Amino acid sequence: MSVDLDKWHPTYVYLAFWLQDKIKREGLEGIHYMEHARDWAERNADDETADAISKELRRL
């Protein structure tokens, strides 16, 4: 697949290649979804457990 780089402004072409090189050299920082999920679970585990137990008891 070829791309016509002439149709893009030279600044955009430069920045695209600069970003590509930066990512190649330094990689990308992770998004940390699992860390946020674990933190949320640790903060809310007691309330979530109590709510689940209360819901089941109301069914009785």
Contact map, one row per residue, 1 for C-alpha under 8 A:
111000000000000000000000000000000000000000000000000000000000
111100000000000000000000000000000000000000000000000000000000
111110000000000000000000000000000000000000000000000000000000
011111110000000000000000000000000000000000000000000000000000
001111110000100000000000000000000000000000000000000000000000
000111111100000000000000000000000000000000000000000000000000
000111111000000000000000000000000000000000000000000000000000
000111111101100000000000000000000000000000000000000000000000
000001111111100000000000000000000000000000000000000000000000
000001011111110000000000000000000000000000000000000000000000
000000001111111000000000000000000000000000000000000000000000
000000011111111100000000000000000000000000000000000000000000
000010011111111110000000000000000000000000000000000000000000
000000000111111111000000000000000000000000000000000000000000
000000000011111111100000000000000000000000000000000000000000
000000000001111111110000000000000000000000000000000000000000
000000000000111111111000000000000000000000000000000000000000
000000000000011111111100000000000000000000000000000000000000
000000000000001111111110000000000000000000000000000000000000
000000000000000111111111000000000000000000000000000000000000
000000000000000011111111100000000000000000000000000000000000
000000000000000001111111111000000000000000000000000000000000
000000000000000000111111111100000000000000000000000000000000
000000000000000000011111111000000000000000000000000000000000
000000000000000000001111111000000000000000000000000000000000
000000000000000000000111111100000000000000000000000000000000
000000000000000000000111111110000000000000000000000000000000
000000000000000000000010011111000000000000000000000000000000
000000000000000000000000001111100000000000000000000000000000
000000000000000000000000000111110000000000000000000000000000
000000000000000000000000000011111000000000000000000000000000
000000000000000000000000000001111111000000000000000000000000
000000000000000000000000000000111111100000000000000000000000
000000000000000000000000000000011111110000000000000000000000
000000000000000000000000000000011111111000000000000000000000
000000000000000000000000000000011111111100000000000000000000
000000000000000000000000000000001111111110000000000000000000
000000000000000000000000000000000111111111000000000000000000
000000000000000000000000000000000011111111100000000000000000
000000000000000000000000000000000001111111110000000000000000
000000000000000000000000000000000000111111111000000000000000
000000000000000000000000000000000000011111111000000000000000
000000000000000000000000000000000000001111111100000000000000
000000000000000000000000000000000000000111111111000000000000
000000000000000000000000000000000000000011111111100000000000
000000000000000000000000000000000000000000111111110000000000
000000000000000000000000000000000000000000011111111000000000
000000000000000000000000000000000000000000011111111100000000
000000000000000000000000000000000000000000001111111110000000
000000000000000000000000000000000000000000000111111111000000
000000000000000000000000000000000000000000000011111111100000
000000000000000000000000000000000000000000000001111111110000
000000000000000000000000000000000000000000000000111111111000
000000000000000000000000000000000000000000000000011111111100
000000000000000000000000000000000000000000000000001111111110
000000000000000000000000000000000000000000000000000111111111
000000000000000000000000000000000000000000000000000011111111
000000000000000000000000000000000000000000000000000001111111
000000000000000000000000000000000000000000000000000000111111
000000000000000000000000000000000000000000000000000000011111
